[in-house]
Amino acid sequence: MQRAGERGGRDRPGYRARVVFLVRVPDERTDDFLRAYEAVRHLVADGVPGHLVDQVCRSSTDPEQWLITSEWVSLTDFEAWERSPEHRELVRPMRECFTDARSLRFHIHAQTPVPAGASR
């Protein structure tokens, strides 16, 4: 395993990946966006190799700003799915709701444990 601060390739052995999308969805498209997200998240969770978990979050100060995060075994897993024709078709209804989108990708270096008895 590489130490923090060392440069590595696209995948870093032993490090999971976090993918973050910061998007803007006009108020009038919120229901369409959430319906499309529900369809995407269930299909991805049920069968995309390497997918671990995802979340959709709404800004507490700007109701048109949303954050979509997903955790993957590796960036290679995410990027393979992202390049697939199935991905483009599946996320099209969600992307049609965006007026702005930014994508970021990270290797997870550390994480606090979830306390026993706590739910995620």
C-alpha positions as CSV (number, residue, x, y, z in Angstrom):
1,M,0.0,0.0,0.0
2,Q,1.3,3.5,-0.8
3,R,1.7,6.1,1.9
4,A,-0.2,9.4,1.9
5,G,1.7,11.9,-0.2
6,E,3.2,9.3,-2.6
7,R,2.1,9.7,-6.2
8,G,0.3,6.8,-7.7
9,G,-1.6,5.7,-10.8
10,R,-5.4,5.9,-11.3
11,D,-6.0,3.2,-8.7
12,R,-4.1,3.0,-5.5
13,P,-4.0,-0.5,-4.0
14,G,-5.9,-0.7,-0.8
15,Y,-7.7,2.7,-1.3
16,R,-11.4,2.9,-2.1
17,A,-12.7,5.7,-4.3
18,R,-15.2,8.5,-3.7
19,V,-16.9,10.2,-6.7
20,V,-18.6,13.5,-6.1
21,F,-21.0,15.4,-8.4
22,L,-21.9,18.9,-7.5
23,V,-25.0,19.8,-9.6
24,R,-27.5,22.6,-9.9
25,V,-31.2,21.6,-10.4
26,P,-33.8,24.3,-10.9
27,D,-36.7,24.1,-8.4
28,E,-39.2,23.2,-11.2
29,R,-37.0,20.1,-12.1
30,T,-36.5,18.8,-8.5
31,D,-39.2,16.1,-8.7
32,D,-37.9,14.9,-12.1
33,F,-34.4,14.8,-10.8
34,L,-35.3,12.8,-7.6
35,R,-37.3,10.3,-9.7
36,A,-34.4,9.8,-12.0
37,Y,-31.9,9.5,-9.1
38,E,-34.1,6.8,-7.5
39,A,-34.1,4.8,-10.7
40,V,-30.3,5.1,-11.1
41,R,-29.4,4.4,-7.5
42,H,-31.4,1.2,-7.3
43,L,-30.1,-0.2,-10.6
44,V,-26.5,0.6,-9.7
45,A,-26.8,-0.8,-6.2
46,D,-28.3,-4.0,-7.5
47,G,-25.6,-4.8,-10.0
48,V,-22.8,-2.5,-11.0
49,P,-19.4,-4.2,-10.1
50,G,-17.4,-2.2,-7.6
51,H,-20.2,0.1,-6.4
52,L,-20.5,0.3,-2.6
53,V,-22.8,3.1,-1.6
54,D,-24.2,6.5,-2.7
55,Q,-26.0,9.5,-1.3
56,V,-27.9,12.5,-2.7
57,C,-27.7,15.6,-0.5
58,R,-29.5,19.0,-0.9
59,S,-27.8,22.2,0.2
60,S,-29.2,23.7,3.4
61,T,-28.6,27.2,2.0
62,D,-29.3,26.9,-1.7
63,P,-32.2,24.5,-2.6
64,E,-31.1,24.3,-6.2
65,Q,-27.6,22.9,-5.3
66,W,-27.3,19.2,-4.9
67,L,-24.4,16.8,-4.1
68,I,-24.3,13.2,-5.3
69,T,-21.6,11.1,-3.8
70,S,-20.8,7.4,-4.5
71,E,-18.2,5.1,-3.0
72,W,-16.4,2.5,-5.2
73,V,-14.0,-0.3,-4.7
74,S,-11.7,1.5,-7.1
75,L,-11.8,4.4,-9.6
76,T,-11.3,1.8,-12.3
77,D,-14.7,0.2,-11.4
78,F,-16.4,3.6,-11.6
79,E,-14.7,4.6,-14.8
80,A,-15.6,1.3,-16.5
81,W,-19.3,1.8,-15.6
82,E,-19.1,5.5,-16.6
83,R,-17.8,4.6,-20.1
84,S,-20.5,2.0,-20.7
85,P,-23.5,2.6,-23.0
86,E,-25.8,1.5,-20.2
87,H,-24.5,4.3,-17.9
88,R,-25.1,7.0,-20.5
89,E,-28.7,5.8,-21.1
90,L,-29.5,5.3,-17.4
91,V,-28.3,8.7,-16.2
92,R,-29.6,10.7,-19.2
93,P,-33.0,11.6,-17.5
94,M,-31.1,12.8,-14.4
95,R,-28.5,14.8,-16.4
96,E,-31.3,16.5,-18.3
97,C,-32.3,18.2,-15.0
98,F,-28.9,19.8,-14.4
99,T,-28.1,23.4,-15.4
100,D,-24.6,23.0,-14.1
101,A,-22.5,20.0,-13.0
102,R,-19.0,19.4,-11.7
103,S,-17.4,16.0,-11.1
104,L,-14.6,15.2,-8.7
105,R,-12.8,11.9,-7.9
106,F,-10.8,11.0,-4.8
107,H,-9.0,8.0,-3.3
108,I,-10.2,7.5,0.3
109,H,-7.2,7.6,2.6
110,A,-8.9,7.4,6.0
111,Q,-12.3,7.0,7.5
112,T,-13.6,7.0,11.1
113,P,-15.4,3.8,12.1
114,V,-19.2,3.7,12.5
115,P,-19.9,3.3,16.2
116,A,-21.5,0.0,17.1
117,G,-25.3,0.2,17.0
118,A,-25.3,3.3,14.8
119,S,-27.0,3.3,11.5
120,R,-25.5,4.8,8.4
